[in-house]
Amino acid sequence: MSAVDDVAARIRRLDEMRAAKSAQLRQLRNELRYNIVAGVDERLDNGRSVARLDVKVEAGRQMLYNAGFLSGQRTYVRVTVEVLINNQGDKQFQRCTVTEQKLTAKIPVGSTPRWNETLLFEGLPAAVGSVKVDVMQEEKIGSDEVVGTVTLPLTRLQDQRFNEKWHVLKKHDKVMINEILLGCRFYRSPISALELELELLQNQANELYLFVGRHQNLVELPRDTTMPQSKPLHGKEVISDETPEQTASTRFSAVASFPCGIRKRESMENVSMDTEVFETPRPKRQRRGVDLENQKSSFSDRIANWLLPTISTSTTPIAKAASGDNSTMPSSHFFPFKQTHTAPPSRRPRRSGRLFSTTSQKSPSALQAIEKWLFTDKDGNPRDRPFGRQASPF
């Protein structure tokens, strides 16, 4: 059974319930009438009210009882209903208390007593008043002791629904820790209650009808054989005229494959990146030209200048050939190392008139010894380097 079939069965059950409730409502309208002033339904034959109050006393918790010599060991609940009625010929309301009080059965005292009894109050003359619930403790001598009291106005029960809640008891206008569980329902107008039930059933049926209608709209309609069949799309394979050469993949290949308008990081000049990469090699990082005569060289500078090649001023083949012919000639321009054989600056004479010491210089340090070993041969002559000859600084 599908979901739609279940909905259809539920709609049928709702319709049956609505029909039964409607017949019951018609019968009540022939027997009862609604009193606007009192807010309750009355009988047409005798004018008596049919309002009813159901009070269900469930249980209590954290109950504290007296433990004296004269205190009893049994407890019960007393419920009293007070309503306001309108006397005939008088516009003022007069408060009257229902003389019949309802009492529950007596049970042994304890912190969590359980009564589980329902007290019925029928024929209430009005819908304005209050319900007073007293928890009592039986006494051996004299009247029974009130353990706690809770008062509920009837205005909270106008919806005619069962309301179950824990209520805190009070004694001498002081809040106690005693609590009692009560379930109340004020059945003041059977006609209005049936009308409300019929309205709820109608709303449920409308929602189900809406669901079925949406399902029918979503059901696929049967296809007509006379309708033209859709033709499948036939694609055409497109082959480019020029087949790209199989070259080594570079990081510029992906950029060069896109049109010029789509490239994001593209220079202003439209130059082919692939040809430029293979024709002109990228030079290595070079050191800036400095005054080699006036700057003292260090061991790290010598190593870096010896490892890094220099760039020729001309990149044309003719310039390369010319430079190749004169590469054997020593030139100070090609010398990559810094000069250290400069004349020492003149020292200012001392104020005391003493002459400077003519002692020999200290022995070279470890770095100077390594530098001498790298750049000189065993005879002390400078080694041949790719960028010319260099005299030893020692």
Steps between C-alpha positions, in 0.01 A plus 500: 500500500642834393503821699211639295286196583575550870399864469178403326415255780573766760278748319217247508544452876499876554180533298334230711604674821375832371165349410461347849602826672263700282208273590587532870522878471155520338357293783660722767369815334150360531550436874735778619554870461797721578461757779707804404489659848604190696727361227359145530246282318154455649222254431199624310244315713605607853775763450755317712866526418682203350850633578731244658837518668728196520784515754742209501720478809808304402774511763722719715872539557721645771204499736563601861253395771478566873659235720339592834333270749149608394578498127348221297671276249250543213461771236243596235414783256202736519382687188264800518359692201392866527305671221338841444134496397260777395181517705174578317404867520840604632788614288762428766684171526470301819770249596372166612690185596396155390386330819594155384867442540689215346749302704742234395564178686728511802842344455804473730717808522830505314729720298348376171133409551296376204122545486417447128138611533275718283242733657203615287308827550186518285244773447730800563285813455773720350842489342655764728654386825786300646595153619656458845697183576601424861731219610382389844652296783272309732517597870408283798338785691335803343482606135737370241820691420551677165837399354482730196261679264497589131238716321433482125280755317249360253618746235804277442270211402282676243649304209318185627815290468659273755776687683740304721770680698698500827388775739687637802299506823476799732428522871411829671600685181847347511638286224583147610708230340193276475374434146191328364421371152152602376320440173202729431246537221214749502231366265287815496338480153457172308378692195813717469721197566341306212526801271871525578553129430319528167717795402818307579381197303417723203849654508660156499286390207591815304870434548461142377301613195776748421760224525305274262456784251872575493575131451266480203662805342844344535396166347642463150230505232493210246686586183304526178629284217415772246741745662820543297801334649792720586799460270834429662773756451781406261833658575786568260861439589712809450871453419735795515691591184839533661630218713708637787856382517592256770726712719610477855237613746576828669319710748403739220324232294170527689501879476585504130214256422231752603387788278653839561180643645475228767856511627522670834871544565617612156738784420400790279711385205364201315820295485509125456611357834591154371752619237655748738555233762692272266696767305615727782607315813419664827815643660586408851482738788787750472665716757489874452809672372694664782828679529742214536791729581341672800308212655663228705417147383405217733529126464126457421518774235791327332316166496182661357688695229697193404184284465269752327573564128495848356272622220653624182394846391389380158277199428535500120708227333744761364561644841540151639762417239686821567499440867613140445810616311614727780409267784859389542625850567497605862277792572421685816136527392462121501668458838219388735682529833547804711842661518666504837855613395433866549739724683423523868376842607745726679468488873484815705803538735447448865470795734766360732755491221558126525555314177279217378625151565668325211415151618406242243139427425321216666470163337200461265174371644327173405277668239802671346685168487201332326476789256871472418467125451203546261635780284877419487698198396773327697762747370299797616396608150133592433289229340343531153131591529226540239505874547874582498790482738515640848806560714494366851414761761763357737 
